[in-house]
Amino acid sequence: MCIRDRYTIARRLPARNRKKRTMLTEQSFPVIGMTCASCVARVEKVLTQTKGVETADVNLASATVRVRYDAAQVTPEDLCRAVAAAGYELLVTAKDAEVRQQASKAQNEAYLKLRKRAFAALLLSAPVALYGMVLMHRPEAPWVMALFATIVLFVFGNPFFTNAFRQLRHRTASMDTLVALGTGTAYLYSLFTLFFPEFWRQRGVEPHLYFEASAVIIAFILLGRVLEARAKRQTSRAVEQLARLQPSEVTRQNPDGTVQIIDIDAVRIGDCLLAKPGERIAVDGVLHEGSGYVDESMLTGEPAARYKTVGDKLFTCLLYTS
């Protein structure tokens, strides 16, 4: 099996018109702290504006970013500092396998912390909602609501305000900005009304408290993010299971006829790889010599193996049978 370049050059420029091209490095990094499409756009913008970076593609589902950059002008540490200045965390790694492991580990840790925060916020916002909707006429109701709402907002909802402040420093906004602005305004209004109710009565307005609104909004948004993180976690596990199907080492046949076992990351376009009966196809390529049956049920849904001959295309992680 030989790996061929999928792109063809229609016309080669004369030597005098060719420009010297810089070899670019393409690498994936896990990103921590992204929650919405605005975060994705912010991370991509910060990275693409960094000197030496050509492209940056963020995958929100896997919480990773694939950066194409000039290693002579910028280092992964520089990328890490640029993303950190925008309010996010970039984990610097060397190999794609490590990227998947670190991204999965970071997602699991964030999911567990988020689940605890959401559960505690729901637990404490329940009495606030009860007093605000049913027992609002009891004398202790305003103080109980104020106490529990303060804990929910500034303990369990603190990341919303922290991220909103970071975005404000960079003159941008995200979903956290909207949540912090809405719940913070309701909380501050209720707190002012609690201590100065006559200010509104003198103006012919009956004062009302909205502590339950701010607390319940925080709790339900945290619950929604838990469900979202859970879905991402399940998706990441499914992707990891598919990634495990790819072998870590392959057998390469050198131009001089010798055979060498190399790491999967060392495979380059033009290499000739050997696939023995019972092994899995390591990378996409074209069958250069021999024939056999390949299980393509993951792509086609057909249980029957397909017969491959010289010139046929082979795809990654499919079972090779003789």
N, C-alpha and C positions, 0 to 999 in steps of 0.2 A: 504494500500500500504506500503510495506517495502522496505527500501533501502539496497541493498546487496553489499558487496565488490566484485568487478569484478575480483579480483585476488585470486587465491587459492594457498595454501602452499602444495607443493608436499611431503615434508618430514620435520618434526620438529627435529631440532638438540637437542641432550641431553643438559641438563641444564649446565653441566660443559663446553660445547663447545660454548655456546651462548655468543655473545659479547653484551655488554650493548649499546643500540642504543640511540642516542640523538634525542629528539623530535625537528623536524625542523618546522619553520614557513614559510608559503608560502603566498606571498602578491604581489599585483600589484601596480605599481607606474607610473604616467605620466612622460614622458621625453620630454623636450623642446629643440629644436636645431638640431634634426636629420633630414638629408635631403637625404641620400643615403645609399646604402648597406655598404659602408665603415664606416659610422657613427654607423650603427647597430653593426658591428663587433667590433668597438672600445668600445662601451658601454658594450657589453657582456664581452669583454676581461677585462675591468677595474673591473667590478663587480665580475667576477669569480676569479680574482686574489686577491680580498679582503678576508681577513681572516674571516672564519665563513660562507662564501657563498658557497653553493653546486652547484646550477645552476642559470642561468640568461637567460631568453628567451625574446628577444625584438620583438615586433610587430610594424613594421614601419607604417603600415596603420592606426593603432589606436594610434600611438605614446605612447605606454606603454611598460613596462618591468615587467615580472613576475619573482620574485626572491624567491628562496628557500634557507633559511639561518638559522643559529643557533642563536637564540635571546640572548643566554648567551655570545656569543663572539662578535657579531656585532649588532648595532642598525640601524634603518632607517636613523638616522642623519649621521651615519658613511657612509652609502651608498650614501647619498646625497653629502657629502663632496668628496667622491671618484669620483663620476660622474662630479661634478663641477670642479675638478682638470683636468679632461679630456676635458673641454670646453663645457659641456652640463649642463642642469638643471633638477634635479630630484625633483618632488613634493611629499612630504611625506604625506600620508593619511592613514586612518585606515580601511575603508571598500571599497568593490568593487564598490558600488554605488557612493561613493564619488570620486573614481578613474575615473569613467566614466564621472561624471560631471566636474571634474577639467580638465581632458584631453580634453573634448569637449570645455570648456571655453577657454583653452589655444590655441586650434586649431583655434577657431573663432577669437581670438585676433591677433594671428600670421597671419591669412589669411587677415584680414582687413589691417594690417600694410603692409604686402607684396603687396597687391593690390595697395595701395597708392604709394609705392615705385616704382612698375613696371610702373604705369601710368605716374608718373613724369619722370622716366628714358626714357620711350618711347618718351615723349613730348620733352625732351631736346636733345635726340640723333637724332631726325628728322633733325634739322638744321645742325648738324654735318655731317650726311649722305648726305644732300643736297649740302653743300659746298665741301665735299670730293669727290663727284662723278660728280657734274654738274658745280659748280661755283668755282672750285679749282684754277682758274687763277686770280680771283679777289684779290686785294691787302690785303683786310681785312680777307680773308678766313683762313689763318693759325692761326690768333689770335682768331677768333671766334670759330674755331674748338677746339683750346687748352682750351679756357675758358669753353665751354660747356662740353667737355670731362672730364675736371678736376672735375666739379660738379657731373657728372654722376658716375665717378669712386669712388671718395672719400666721397661722401655724400650718394648716393643711393646704391652704390656698396660696401660700407664700410664693411658690414658683411662678404663679401667674404674674404677680406684681414685680418680682425680680426680673423675669424675662421682658416684661413690658418696659421696665426702666432701661434695660440694656438696649432694646430696640429704639427707645427714645433718644438715647445717646448717639445712635447712628442715624437718627432722623428717618427711621423706618417704622413700620407697624406690622403686627401679626395678629393671629387670633387671640393670643394672650393679652395684647393691648386692648382688644374689645372687651374681653372678660374682666380685666382689671378696671377698666374705665366704668363699665356698667355696675359691677358689684361694689366698687369703691365709692361711686357717687351715691348709690342707695344707702350704703352704710354710713357715710358722712352726713347725709341728710337726716337719717334716722337718729344719729348720735346728737346732732344739733337740736333736733326737735325734742329729744328726750330731756335735755338740760334747759332748753329755752322754748317751752311750748307757747308762752305768752306772745312771743314774737309773731306767731302766725295768727293767734286769736285776735290780737289788736288789729290785724288786717282783714278780719272776717273770714279766715280760713281755719277749718278744723284740722288740727295736727294729727298726722297718722305716721306710724312707724313701719318701716319696710325691712326690718332686720331679717325676717324670714325669707324675703326674696333674695337677698344677697347670699345668705347661707345656703339655701336650697339650690341656687344656680351653681355655686361652686361645687356642691356635692354631686349634682347631676352631671356636670361637665366632667368631673373626675371619674364618675361611673362610665360615661361614654368613652373616655380615653382608656379606661381599663378594658372595655369590650374591644376597642380598636387595637390595643396592644396585644390582647389575647389572639385576635385574628391574625395579626402580623406574626405572632409567635408560632402559631400553627402553620402559617405559610412558610416561615423560615425553616421549620422542621421538615416540611415536605421537600423543600429545595435541598436541604442537607442530605436527606435520604437519597435524592437523585444524584447529588454530587458524590456520594460514597460509591456509586456504581462505577465512577471513572477510576481506573487504576492509577496509582501514584507513580509507577515506573513503566517504561515501555522498552521494547527491544528495537534498536535502530541498526540498520545495515549500512555501513559506511561505503563510500565509493570504491574502496579497495577490496571490498568483499568481506571484511571483518564485521563481526556482530558485537554490539555494545549495548549494555543495559543502562539507560539514562533516566533522569527524573522527568516527569511529565512537563515541568516548567521549562526544560531545556529543549523541547521540541520546536523546530523552526520550519518555515515554509520551504519545501524542497526536500525534506528528510524522507527517507524510505524506511517504513516501520514494518516489522514482522508481526502478524497476527496468527497465532496457532489455534487449532480447533479447541473450543471450550473457553477461549479467552474473550474479553470484551474489546471492542474497538475503542481505542484511547482518544482519538481525535477525528474530526471530519477529514475526509480525504478521498482519493480516487484509487481504485484497485489497479495496481500496476502489473501484478503477476499472480497467477493461480486463480482459483475459483472456489466457491463454497456457498453455504446458506447462512443468511443473516436474519436474526429475529428483529423485525421492525414494528412489532405490535405496539410499542409505545408511541410511534408516530402515525401509523396507519390504522391501528385498531384491529388489524387482521391477525388471527392467531397463527396462520401458516407462515413459515420462514420463506424469505425470498432468495432466489438463486442469484448470485453475483458473479459476473465474469469481468475480464479485463476491460477497463474503461468505465465501469459502473461506479457510482458515487457511494461512499460509505459514511455513516453518521456516528456521532459520539455515543458511547455508553450502550451500544446495542450488542447483544450476545452473538458471538461468532461461532457457528457450528459447521463442521465439515460434511 
